Amino acid sequence: MTSERALDADQQAVVDALRAAISSSGLTQRDFARAIGTSPSRMSAYLHGDTAPSAPLLMKCQRIGNALCAAREENIPSPLDCAASLRCSLETAQRASGVLRFALEARDRLRDTLENRPHLADAWDAKATIGEKRWDTLFAALVEHEFTTAGRPAPSWAHVEPLEEEWIPAKGRQSEDEIRETTPSWLADKGILLAESALAVA
C-alpha cells in the first residue's frame, strides 16, 4: 500500500490556504472549483499537492473565499445565490416574464452592493451559471453592465459571446420592431432584445 507523498513546507502552505478558502466560501470543493473557473479534478490535484496553482489563482481563491464568507455573514446574496434562484424560477415560472423579474432583482441586488457595500464586490467574481444559455447570457450581460456603469472591471465570467439567434425574453404589449428600437446597445450586442422600459422595474 503506497502512502501519500509528503509535501514540503511551501507546498503544504498552499494546500492549507486553498482548504481555508474553500471552508470560508461555504461551498463544497466541487462547487468552489466551478466558482473560480476550474475543474473539480484540477482542484483535487491542487489539494493533494500533485500540482500547484499559479500565484494569481491562489490569490483569486483566497479573495473569492473571503468575499463569499463576508457576503454570507452580511446576508447579501452572491451571484451563486442569484443563479440558483433563477434556476428555480426557470423550473417553476409559467412565463418568461416571471424569470426576468428574478434576473432584474439580482441586478438590483448587485447595484446595491456596488453602491453601498463595495467591499463585497469580490464575491461577484465567483462564476455563476444558470444552465440555460440564453438566461446565462442575459445574466452575464446585466452583471457586466452594472460593473461597467459603476466604473469597475466586470468579472471575467460576465464577458460572454452573443447569442447565435436573437432572443426576446419578454414581449409585453410592444411589437418586435418597437422592442428592437428601444433595446439598449449593450443588450442588443449580445443578441438580446429587451426594451429599456422592461429593465426599469424589477
C-alpha positions as CSV (number, residue, x, y, z in Angstrom):
1,M,0.0,0.0,0.0
2,T,1.5,3.3,-1.1
3,S,1.5,6.2,1.3
4,E,0.7,9.7,0.2
5,R,3.7,11.8,-1.0
6,A,5.0,14.1,1.8
7,L,4.7,17.8,0.9
8,D,7.4,20.3,1.8
9,A,6.5,23.3,3.9
10,D,5.7,25.6,1.0
11,Q,3.5,23.0,-0.8
12,Q,1.7,22.4,2.5
13,A,1.1,26.1,3.0
14,V,-0.5,26.3,-0.5
15,V,-2.8,23.3,0.2
16,D,-3.7,24.8,3.6
17,A,-4.5,28.2,2.0
18,L,-6.7,26.5,-0.6
19,R,-8.6,24.5,2.1
20,A,-9.1,27.6,4.1
21,A,-10.5,29.4,1.1
22,I,-12.9,26.6,0.4
23,S,-14.0,26.5,4.0
24,S,-14.6,30.2,4.1
25,S,-16.6,30.2,0.9
26,G,-19.2,27.8,2.4
27,L,-19.2,25.8,-0.8
28,T,-18.4,22.2,-1.5
29,Q,-15.0,21.5,-3.0
30,R,-16.7,20.8,-6.4
31,D,-18.8,24.0,-6.3
32,F,-15.8,26.1,-5.3
33,A,-13.8,24.7,-8.2
34,R,-16.5,25.7,-10.6
35,A,-16.9,29.1,-8.9
36,I,-13.3,30.0,-9.6
37,G,-13.4,28.7,-13.1
38,T,-11.5,25.4,-12.9
39,S,-12.5,21.7,-12.9
40,P,-13.2,19.6,-9.8
41,S,-10.4,17.3,-10.9
42,R,-7.9,20.1,-11.2
43,M,-8.9,21.4,-7.7
44,S,-8.4,17.9,-6.3
45,A,-4.9,17.8,-7.8
46,Y,-4.1,21.2,-6.1
47,L,-5.4,19.9,-2.8
48,H,-3.3,16.8,-2.9
49,G,-0.2,18.7,-3.9
50,D,0.1,16.9,-7.2
51,T,0.3,20.3,-9.0
52,A,0.4,23.9,-7.7
53,P,-1.9,26.7,-8.7
54,S,-0.4,29.8,-10.1
55,A,0.1,32.7,-7.7
56,P,-2.8,34.7,-9.3
57,L,-5.1,31.7,-9.0
58,L,-4.2,31.2,-5.3
59,M,-4.9,34.8,-4.6
60,K,-8.2,34.6,-6.5
61,C,-9.2,31.6,-4.4
62,Q,-8.5,33.4,-1.2
63,R,-10.2,36.6,-2.3
64,I,-13.3,34.9,-3.5
65,G,-13.5,32.6,-0.5
66,N,-13.2,35.6,1.9
67,A,-15.7,37.6,-0.1
68,L,-18.3,34.8,-0.2
69,C,-17.9,34.4,3.6
70,A,-18.4,38.2,4.1
71,A,-21.5,38.2,1.9
72,R,-23.0,35.3,3.8
73,E,-22.3,37.0,7.1
74,E,-24.0,40.2,6.0
75,N,-26.9,38.2,4.4
76,I,-26.1,39.6,1.0
77,P,-26.8,37.2,-2.0
78,S,-23.8,36.2,-4.0
79,P,-24.0,35.6,-7.8
80,L,-24.3,31.9,-7.0
81,D,-27.4,32.5,-4.9
82,C,-28.9,34.6,-7.6
83,A,-28.2,32.0,-10.3
84,A,-29.8,29.3,-8.0
85,S,-32.9,31.5,-7.7
86,L,-33.0,31.9,-11.5
87,R,-32.7,28.1,-12.0
88,C,-35.6,27.6,-9.6
89,S,-37.6,30.2,-11.4
90,L,-37.0,28.6,-14.7
91,E,-38.4,25.3,-13.4
92,T,-41.5,26.9,-11.8
93,A,-42.4,30.1,-13.7
94,Q,-45.1,29.8,-16.2
95,R,-44.0,32.8,-18.2
96,A,-40.6,34.2,-19.2
97,S,-41.6,37.5,-17.6
98,G,-41.5,35.8,-14.2
99,V,-37.9,34.6,-14.7
100,L,-37.0,38.1,-16.0
101,R,-38.2,39.6,-12.8
102,F,-35.8,37.4,-10.8
103,A,-33.0,38.4,-13.1
104,L,-33.7,42.1,-12.6
105,E,-33.9,41.6,-8.8
106,A,-30.5,40.0,-9.0
107,R,-29.3,43.1,-10.9
108,D,-30.8,45.4,-8.3
109,R,-29.0,43.5,-5.5
110,L,-25.7,43.8,-7.4
111,R,-26.3,47.5,-7.9
112,D,-26.9,48.0,-4.2
113,T,-23.8,46.0,-3.4
114,L,-21.6,48.1,-5.8
115,E,-23.1,51.4,-4.5
116,N,-23.3,50.7,-0.7
117,R,-21.2,47.6,0.0
118,P,-18.2,47.7,-2.4
119,H,-16.2,45.5,-0.1
120,L,-18.5,42.6,-1.1
121,A,-18.0,43.2,-4.9
122,D,-15.3,40.4,-5.0
123,A,-18.0,37.9,-4.3
124,W,-19.2,38.5,-7.8
125,D,-16.0,37.1,-9.2
126,A,-17.4,33.7,-8.3
127,K,-18.5,32.2,-11.6
128,A,-22.3,31.8,-11.7
129,T,-24.1,29.5,-14.1
130,I,-27.9,29.1,-14.6
131,G,-27.6,26.3,-17.0
132,E,-29.6,27.7,-19.9
133,K,-27.6,29.6,-22.5
134,R,-30.0,32.4,-23.1
135,W,-30.5,33.2,-19.5
136,D,-26.8,32.8,-18.7
137,T,-26.1,35.3,-21.4
138,L,-28.7,37.8,-20.1
139,F,-27.5,37.4,-16.5
140,A,-23.9,37.9,-17.6
141,A,-24.8,41.0,-19.6
142,L,-26.6,42.5,-16.7
143,V,-23.7,41.9,-14.4
144,E,-21.2,43.3,-16.9
145,H,-23.3,46.4,-17.4
146,E,-23.6,47.1,-13.7
147,F,-19.9,46.8,-13.1
148,T,-19.1,49.0,-16.1
149,T,-21.6,51.6,-15.0
150,A,-20.0,51.6,-11.5
151,G,-16.6,52.2,-13.1
152,R,-15.3,48.8,-12.1
153,P,-13.9,45.9,-14.2
154,A,-16.5,43.2,-14.6
155,P,-15.9,39.6,-13.6
156,S,-14.3,37.6,-16.3
157,W,-17.2,35.2,-16.5
158,A,-19.5,38.1,-17.4
159,H,-17.8,38.6,-20.7
160,V,-19.8,36.3,-22.9
161,E,-20.3,35.8,-26.7
162,P,-23.5,37.0,-28.3
163,L,-26.3,34.5,-28.8
164,E,-26.3,32.9,-32.3
165,E,-30.0,33.8,-32.7
166,E,-31.7,36.9,-31.4
167,W,-33.9,36.4,-28.4
168,I,-36.8,38.4,-26.8
169,P,-37.1,37.3,-23.2
170,A,-40.4,39.1,-22.7
171,K,-42.6,40.9,-25.2
172,G,-45.3,42.6,-23.2
173,R,-47.5,44.8,-25.3
174,Q,-44.8,46.0,-27.6
175,S,-44.2,44.8,-31.2
176,E,-40.9,43.3,-32.1
177,D,-39.9,46.4,-34.0
178,E,-40.7,48.6,-31.0
179,I,-38.7,46.3,-28.7
180,R,-35.8,46.4,-31.2
181,E,-35.8,50.2,-31.4
182,T,-35.7,50.6,-27.6
183,T,-33.3,47.9,-26.7
184,P,-30.1,49.4,-25.2
185,S,-27.0,48.7,-27.3
186,W,-25.2,46.7,-24.5
187,L,-28.0,44.1,-24.7
188,A,-28.5,44.2,-28.5
189,D,-24.8,43.5,-28.9
190,K,-25.4,40.2,-27.0
191,G,-28.3,39.2,-29.3
192,I,-30.9,40.0,-26.6
193,L,-33.9,42.3,-27.5
194,L,-35.4,43.8,-24.4
195,A,-37.0,47.2,-24.2
196,E,-35.5,49.8,-21.9
197,S,-38.8,50.1,-20.2
198,A,-38.7,46.4,-19.3
199,L,-35.4,47.0,-17.5
200,A,-36.7,49.8,-15.4
201,V,-38.5,47.9,-12.7
202,A,-37.8,44.5,-11.2
